[in-house]
Amino acid sequence: MKNKKLPGNVRDAALSILWAVENKQAYSNLLLHKTLEGHGISAKNRGLLTEITYGTLQHQMTLDYYLEPYLKGKVEPWVKVLLRLSLYQMLYLDRVPERAAINEAVEIAKKRGHSGVASVVNGVLRSIQRGGVRSFNEISDPVEKIAIETSHPAWLIKRWSEQYGMEKTREMALENNKIPPQTVRVNTVRATPAEVLEMLESEGLEAVQSELVPECLVVTKGQPARSAAFEKGFITIQDESSMLPVYAMQLTPGMEVLDLCAAPGGKSTHIAEKMEDQGALYSLDLHQHKVKLIDETATRLGHSIIETAVGDGRQGVERFGAERFDRVLVDAPCSGLGVIKRKPDIKYTKKEEDFDRLQDIQFDLLTQAAQLLKPEGILVYSTCTVDSQENRGTAERFLKAHPNMEKISVSLPEALKMKNTGFVQIFPQDFGGDGFFIAAFRKRPGSAQDLTNS
Ligand SMILES: C[S@@+](CC[C@H](N)C(=O)[O-])C[C@H]1O[C@@H](n2cnc3c(N)ncnc32)[C@H](O)[C@@H]1O
């Protein structure tokens, strides 16, 4: 592909991003952000670029299934990416006329390739326009069928169907291709949700208070990250499910709390808000550059109780001392399979061999957290995945190895009160938020310090 970019052209910018994701394993969300800032894309076209980039990635396997019968002979990989993003517009975007999608694709093919490439692109897209796309009923294997229909790797569909059954798996995979809601968390130390709603409305945004988490606002129009309310520290951008683990911690002002995997600080700042900025909160993360993000957000929000540190949570006792904290949060590194809606590349990059390693890290972090906790203190374990090995599997392994820890029911906001026996698995299709897992444990009173390490 020639490097002859078409500045300001949305489809050309989408091709650059999708090609880098395919070819250099770049992260689509980071690249999209950079491209929106630097590719001369007008404010009017920002939404369209986001939609084409994420939509094409979300439906990639389906698009390839549709393209296959029309691709006689090999095309260069970048041309296939161009065909995918053009077909995506033709099939999924009502507001883009098919003619426009095809003409743009031909122009890009000419500029980035040559007239021969343009003619192939024109031929394939016009043939699909005339002949239509094939049905999923041609696929007899049920796992393969859901995989192609929803564009998730077959191993993942198989794994989920073993964990949750076929129906739930299909529901989840279909949900993962929807546009996620835009939600923000109100900084309740500084304002009420009603006051922040007024601020946002006065800036021309539209939002409503969520019916589930009271401090969560669902923004239906405008960009909250660019608002004055954000800049002045009245809101944080956060998914609604991500707001739940902090409820499970049952916090009160004045406690001593540790957030063991804290960056970029979404939950640490929420903890500070629930503690009304009184007490002590230590926020640890492995990476210096990520810890900086916690500091920046805490400063923007005006929270004074957060003390950040760089380090390995698996050596937390050495740093902080045993049996010190009233509450410990382990919002652990995980496969991220609950956030596919926001980061569609995850479903193509994760590998089945990742899960054992992740569970070991999660288990080690929990083991350390148990030692850091005071008797009667509460430990909350959360992940943004739906994988049961990392969730229930890790939690049960932890309980088995630590008889001094007991599972307690997960405390949740009033509107979400569901009967739970200590483990809560939220699916992306439950209320439109990310998939999340939450477990809560209490250290038995008078229990000896637990030094189990395996
Ligand atoms: C799911 S993210 C945490 C998100 C964060 N709690 C929030 O709400 O913004 C997991 C974090 O764990 C960190 N991490 C991974 N291994 C770690 C370890 N051994 N000790 C401490 N932090 C670790 C990663 O750098 C990553 O920032």
Ligand as a Chemical Component Dictionary entry (heavy atoms), coordinates in Angstrom:
data_LIG
# 
_chem_comp.id                   LIG 
_chem_comp.type                 NON-POLYMER 
_chem_comp.pdbx_formal_charge   0 
_chem_comp.three_letter_code    LIG 
# 
loop_
_chem_comp_atom.comp_id 
_chem_comp_atom.atom_id 
_chem_comp_atom.alt_atom_id 
_chem_comp_atom.type_symbol 
_chem_comp_atom.charge 
_chem_comp_atom.model_Cartn_x 
_chem_comp_atom.model_Cartn_y 
_chem_comp_atom.model_Cartn_z 
_chem_comp_atom.pdbx_ordinal 
LIG C1  C1  C 0  -7.918  -3.982 35.678 1  
LIG S1  S1  S 1  -6.593  -2.932 35.774 2  
LIG C2  C2  C 0  -7.009  -1.950 37.168 3  
LIG C3  C3  C 0  -7.996  -0.858 36.883 4  
LIG C4  C4  C 0  -8.152  0.084  38.075 5  
LIG N1  N1  N 0  -8.481  -0.608 39.295 6  
LIG C5  C5  C 0  -9.198  1.131  37.793 7  
LIG O1  O1  O 0  -10.338 0.998  38.229 8  
LIG O2  O2  O -1 -8.866  2.125  37.136 9  
LIG C6  C6  C 0  -5.324  -3.941 36.415 10 
LIG C7  C7  C 0  -4.078  -3.187 36.799 11 
LIG O3  O3  O 0  -3.226  -4.097 37.480 12 
LIG C8  C8  C 0  -1.899  -3.719 37.252 13 
LIG N2  N2  N 0  -1.053  -4.850 37.653 14 
LIG C9  C9  C 0  -0.774  -5.985 36.955 15 
LIG N3  N3  N 0  -0.003  -6.809 37.704 16 
LIG C10 C10 C 0  0.201   -6.190 38.889 17 
LIG C11 C11 C 0  0.922   -6.521 40.067 18 
LIG N4  N4  N 0  1.584   -7.672 40.164 19 
LIG N5  N5  N 0  0.919   -5.637 41.091 20 
LIG C12 C12 C 0  0.259   -4.468 40.996 21 
LIG N6  N6  N 0  -0.431  -4.097 39.904 22 
LIG C13 C13 C 0  -0.456  -4.951 38.865 23 
LIG C14 C14 C 0  -1.889  -3.332 35.794 24 
LIG O4  O4  O 0  -0.819  -2.459 35.525 25 
LIG C15 C15 C 0  -3.257  -2.659 35.631 26 
LIG O5  O5  O 0  -3.137  -1.272 35.735 27 
# 
loop_
_chem_comp_bond.comp_id 
_chem_comp_bond.atom_id_1 
_chem_comp_bond.atom_id_2 
_chem_comp_bond.value_order 
_chem_comp_bond.pdbx_ordinal 
LIG C1  S1  SING 1  
LIG S1  C2  SING 2  
LIG S1  C6  SING 3  
LIG C2  C3  SING 4  
LIG C3  C4  SING 5  
LIG C4  N1  SING 6  
LIG C4  C5  SING 7  
LIG C5  O1  DOUB 8  
LIG C5  O2  SING 9  
LIG C6  C7  SING 10 
LIG C7  O3  SING 11 
LIG C7  C15 SING 12 
LIG O3  C8  SING 13 
LIG C8  N2  SING 14 
LIG C8  C14 SING 15 
LIG N2  C9  SING 16 
LIG N2  C13 SING 17 
LIG C9  N3  DOUB 18 
LIG N3  C10 SING 19 
LIG C10 C11 SING 20 
LIG C10 C13 DOUB 21 
LIG C11 N4  SING 22 
LIG C11 N5  DOUB 23 
LIG N5  C12 SING 24 
LIG C12 N6  DOUB 25 
LIG N6  C13 SING 26 
LIG C14 O4  SING 27 
LIG C14 C15 SING 28 
LIG C15 O5  SING 29 
# 
